[in-house]
Amino acid sequence: MAADKIDTIVSLSKRRGFVFPCSEIYGGQRAAWDYGPLGVELKENIKRQWWRYMVTSREDVVGIDSSVILATEVWQASGHIATFTDPLTECTSCHKRFRADHLEEAYEEKKGRAPENGLADINCPNCGTKGQFTEPKQFSGLLSTHLGPTQDSGSVAYLRPETAQGIFTNFSQVQTTSRRKPPFGIAQMGKSFRNEITPGNFIFRTREFEQMEMEFFVKPGEDEKWQEYWMEQRWNWYTGLGLREENMRWYEHPKEKLSHYSKRTADIEYRFQFGGSEWGELEGVANRTDYDLSAHAKASGQDLSYFDQEAGERWTPYVIEPAAGVGRTMLAFLLDSYVEDEAPNAKGKLEKRTVMRFDHRIAPVKAAVLPLSRNPELSPKAKGLAAALRQNWNIEFDDAGAIGRRYRRQDEIGTPFCVTVDFDTLEDNAVTVRERDTMKQERVSLDQIEGYLATRLVGC
Ligand SMILES: Nc1ncnc2c1ncn2[C@@H]1O[C@H](COP(=O)(O)OP(=O)(O)OP(=O)(O)O)[C@@H](O)[C@H]1O
């Protein structure tokens, strides 16, 4: 399984209701995706886990939810209007457009060295023609709209390309109302928009996407230490939820390629194995220095510094930012969880089975309740049990088809437990619980089943 694994995931996602192409009844909107019933659960679980780990389980981080459309002055001061651009180039042979920096990075990854003559050395990924690219032009990544009834330059507004700026503009209010002192952080999750030149690779790069960002404000001079700390925390968050370390690595941005605000940026990369490139950015951990707060203080005339009473001095905090994408995280978990192994069928013969080995905390469905067969006594009993368990978890009820087939269906969407109600249940008031990965079965009495699941679904 290599490059074709992504195709397997795309098709499983569509078939089982994780992710659908957007507006498909009209032929689809290129590189936009909708999350189906299982996808929305998986996505919400990922976000919940991030929020718990980054915000509610800590005493030094609080959350906010700011607007998507901020005052245009915010994007002027932050530097986005002037510098949030990508180098756009076009192959003069097939007229397909690319990001020049992506072409160069892909070349370097393949050959182990940068192209000596820039784009002149590179073959077009679409038609194969060598070096027939136009001179790159800077293309704005900001998506704009108009507010109000007129559509002139005065009514232009931008959809945020990152959630971070809503945090910086609220820094003082959050700091005083939550009575926090640096070091402390403000987190936000929400939609961001970028007019990507080359969206694609499924939900990896889209023009509309969700981010999970946290800005951690620290005393200047303590920034490097805190960057190390957050890099370790972020790595541990992914591995703690089961992402395999062999599919992860750090990428340190070379000094000359850092964003305009950054002193150091290190990305966690995942082995996505898209055709053409093995690794892709999952999350960036950046030292944004005091760039944003200073820029907003200057442009707005508001004081965004902090008075350190203990030291008796005033300073503008430095900021460490772990910034992750929800879609990319979900794609990494989908790829990493996918396993093909073997399971015995009804006749005891081994057959291939597909299992999504999601960590229980992110699995979209926590347990499925399955009556052994459609029967006037078994089905109502099983339905009652499903309704009771639904008070705590997302539970599926399924009584259609052979029991083996129903297990397979649950394995394929990563449901950790299947609870089977059979004819013995009517006698002994017990059910059979089957665990997804080991396929081991255990008999559990009905009055214990909720506690049994609760001890195994801790943190869900
Ligand atoms: N177009 C996008 N689609 C989906 N997720 C995105 C997109 N752009 C950024 N992200 C997510 O937001 C995170 C933080 O954004 P950041 O600005 O650091 O990305 P970036 O370095 O511009 O990404 P890339 O180099 O891949 O364009 C990224 O690590 C990624 O997970």
The ligand as a Gaussian input file, in Angstrom:
#p B3LYP/6-31G(d) Opt

LIG

0 1
 N       -5.384000      25.071000       2.204000
 C       -5.380000      24.337000       3.320000
 N       -6.204000      23.269000       3.423000
 C       -6.232000      22.529000       4.548000
 N       -5.472000      22.788000       5.625000
 C       -4.631000      23.842000       5.585000
 C       -4.541000      24.664000       4.426000
 N       -3.613000      25.634000       4.665000
 C       -3.162000      25.431000       5.911000
 N       -3.766000      24.360000       6.479000
 C       -3.565000      23.824000       7.832000
 O       -3.294000      24.886000       8.741000
 C       -2.035000      24.664000       9.371000
 C       -1.358000      25.965000       9.710000
 O       -1.301000      26.833000       8.595000
 P        0.070000      27.370000       7.977000
 O       -0.134000      28.759000       7.549000
 O        1.216000      27.056000       8.885000
 O        0.136000      26.425000       6.691000
 P        1.119000      26.543000       5.480000
 O        2.519000      26.449000       5.996000
 O        0.732000      27.684000       4.639000
 O        0.735000      25.163000       4.735000
 P        1.220000      24.762000       3.273000
 O        2.693000      25.053000       3.229000
 O        0.880000      23.304000       3.168000
 O        0.402000      25.631000       2.362000
 C       -1.276000      23.790000       8.380000
 O       -0.288000      23.038000       9.027000
 C       -2.377000      22.903000       7.848000
 O       -2.631000      21.816000       8.719000

